[in-house]
């Protein structure tokens, strides 16, 4: 056990060192006329999990960097999962409390945008508990915390100029009728799989086609079979997305797990999939869309960013 704790501490220090690269303003070099859907955007899956405590860290934690450090490293897609506890929305990953509230997370991103007006980010919300009330309160909180001028109005062919200094919200859960929501909601999300038939729809009726790959588990502990299937699904979108044309969006998850409890393999799986992704990026130079990742290295984040340049 002592060796395991020492190993975890060393990994923490290495990841902290990797996060020192300053990509806080990397979008300044992007051309204003480029459609956002044609970019390559590094993201994190379950972005708020750096604060998960022992003993749940091994099977619920997907990030070692906090949200501020993720931004500075270059991450611009954030996956936030609020759960309603009493009157407060707290970020969770499954049963694990991440010890950060949705309001605190939003305020961090708001401050980063204020400090870096050339940038933008995309935030996906996905309710972790609390039913429809939690979904509706999520929309209300966003509208109260983020100024209207910082909320991006969605268009399928929106450009970098349209979104600089703003946040585009993508919601996996639709609010109740009459509840105003910023950004878009997804319709037909594939869950544990891949689909090219997802739609993202704004409250004003603007919509677009979204290709989504979110094969997150095999449902058993067959790690090798899962990793092969995972990469096949991921590669399937990577290889065809460059020819999809303007107006088609893509969210291609590198994240996933096998096993349960202490046998959960989030980090080990990430090492394999992230390694294959890095090899692909070094050999290809077409846009890859949004890539949410578990435990991304700085080298991998930089490789995705470089596809925009």
Buried (B, 14 or more C-beta within 10 A) or exposed (E): EEEEEEEBEEEEEEBEEBBEBEBBBBBEEBEEEBBBBBBBBBBBBBBBBBBBEEEBBBBBBBBBBBBBBBBBBBBBBBBBBBBBBEEEBBBBBBEBBBBBBBBBBBBBBBEBBEEBEBBBBBBBBBBBBBEEEBBBBBBBBBBEBBEEEBBBBBBBEBBBEBBBBBBBBBBBBBBEEEBEBBBBBBEEBBEEEBBBEBBBBBBEEBBBBBBBBBBBBBEEEEBEEBBEBBBEBBBBBBEEBBEBEEBBBBBBBBBBBBBEEEEBBBBEBBBBBBEBBBEBBEEEEEBBBBBBBBBBBBEBBBBBBEBBE
